[in-house]
Amino acid sequence: MIGKLTGTLAEKNPPQVLVDCHGVGYEVDVPMSTFYNLPGLGDKVSLLTHFVVREDAQILFGFGTGAEREAFRQLIKISGVGPRTALAVLSGMSVADIGQAVTQQDASRLVKVPGIGKKTAERLLLELKGKIGADLGTIGTVIVNDAQGDILQALVALGYSDKEAQAALKSLPKDVGVSEGIKQALKALAR
């Protein structure tokens, strides 16, 4: 129903933020990864959202990237994993880390997230196999510096899939700067 919110950041109380959209304030729960990347109070913010309607509540969950929102949606499809647990997983691990854990079937990384026990971690790995890890499992091994991580995030934010962004990243020199790297990656993707 509500897919994206753009407005002024009015309040920040982890894990919740208040986004003022032309006089209407939306309370949005965000993972800590998104929370840490938010601008200061009074600045413009744009969040992709997932709207959950229950008998007793209507809750908006916000995400800084499409990959985070997609991972959230995959997590809440799993039996026994609700929105709060999915938010805890995304707060404790990046999408790339989740993808690596799924690809390597490494339950020990998921167990470190508060609220995730051994059985839940194993169920997550089983259910997410082929849904998250296949495209994201190589992210951690390709990125060698912060600039490459920033380039990858920029390409994903521009709408490219993680797989496309990874392929473009491989063609770049290892010591390229962020702005030059984005330009070169976009040229490579345009071919």
C-alpha positions, 0 to 999 in steps of 0.5 A, a space after each residue: 500500500 505504501 511503498 516509499 516515503 519521502 519527507 523531513 526527518 522529524 525524530 530519531 528514536 532507535 529503531 523508530 523514526 518519524 518522517 514528516 510528509 507535508 504535515 503528516 508524520 509517519 512512524 517508521 521502524 527501521 533496521 539499525 543499518 538504515 538508522 545509522 545512514 539516516 541524515 540529521 534531524 530536519 533533513 530530507 529523507 527517503 525510505 522504501 517501506 513495507 506496510 504490515 496490517 495486523 488485527 491490533 496494529 498497522 506498522 510501517 517498516 522502512 529501508 534505505 535500500 531495495 536489497 534490505 527491503 527484499 531481504 525483509 520480505 523474504 524473511 517474513 515469509 518464513 514460518 515463525 519469523 515475524 517483522 520484529 525478528 526480520 528487523 533484528 536479523 537486518 539490524 544484526 547483519 548486512 544483506 551481504 552477510 545474510 547472503 553469505 551465511 545462506 550460501 555457506 549454510 553457516 548457522 553460527 552467524 545467524 545465532 549471534 543475532 538476538 532472538 535467533 536460536 539454533 533451530 530458527 537459524 537452521 530454518 532460515 538457512 533452509 528457507 532462504 536457500 536459492 532466494 537470497 544467497 545465490 545472488 548475494 553470496 559473493 559480495 563479501 569476497 569481491 569488495 576489497 575497500 570502502 570505495 568499492 563498497 560505496 560504488 556497489 551501494 550506489 549501483 544498487 540504489 540506482 536500480 541495478 541488481 546485485 548481480 549486475 553491480 557485482 559484474 560491473 565492479 569486477 571490471 573496475 581497477 582496484 584503486 579507483 575512486 568512488 565517483 570515477 568508479 561509478 562513472 566507469 561502472 555505469 559505462 560498463 553496464 550501458 554496453 
